[in-house]
Amino acid sequence: MAADAHFHHHGAPPSTAGLNRVAFSATVHCLTGCAIGEVIGLMIGTALGWGTAPTIVLAVALAFLFGYGLTMLPLLRSGLPFGTALGLALASDTASITIMEIVDNLIMLAVPGAMDAGLSSLFFWGSLAVSLLVAGVFAFPVNRWLIARGRGHAVVHAFHEH
């Protein structure tokens, strides 16, 4: 069954409040994976004395890895094959994670000294927290738009309902 048909199988589209709830949940879910990957990547890059560019590349790669992983884990536990779970994770999370990573990293680069502040600096962690929250704000309307059309996390929710 197509995700769109399944998501709307009860006839009427979800209410605005219901759609907002699902979109918020999807955004927080993606933000969690992004935050885990970002923090681990920034910690590794800083600990190894890497510069800003390689540290950001590692953090972004880990953000995608953890974001997709958090989506795949319950799907794999439910018995879906790895390839199917990976395809669903790619379909449901790519837009959200991409937006979050672009916004988050642009903010971290735009805040003077944030990337050089070091892991022991409250300024660094505060800048990262703000950048991730703003990234979530930017991703929410995209997630909402996708879910309303049976895309994004609506695809994964279709599998959780069965």
C-alpha positions, 0 to 999 in steps of 0.5 A: 500500500502506498504511504500516502494511501495508508497515512490517509486510509481513514478517509479525512486528512489528519487534523491540523493539531494531529499533523502538527503533533506528528511533524513535531515528533518527526522533527524531534526524532531527526533532531535527536539523531543529528544532535548525537552525531554532531556532538560525537563528531565535534568531540572526536574532531576536537580531541584529535586536533582537527580543523573546522572543515574536517570536524564539520564533515565528520559531524555531518556524516555522523549526524546522518548515520545516527539519524538514519540509525534511529529510524532503522532500529525499530524497523529492524526490530520489527523484522524488516530486512536491512535494505527495506529499513534503510530505504525507509530511513532514507525516504523519511529522514533525508530532507529533514537531516539535510536542512538541520545540518545546513542550518546548524553548521551555518549558525555555528560558522556564523557565530564568531569563535563558536567552533574554536571555543573548545569542548570545555567552553559553555559558549561552544555548547550554548552555540551548539544548542541554539544552532540545533534548536534553530535547525529544528525550527527550520525543519519542522515546516518541511516535515509537516509538508512532507507528512501531509502528503504521505511522505517523510515520516509518514512512510515510516509511520505506515510501517509502525501501524501494522 
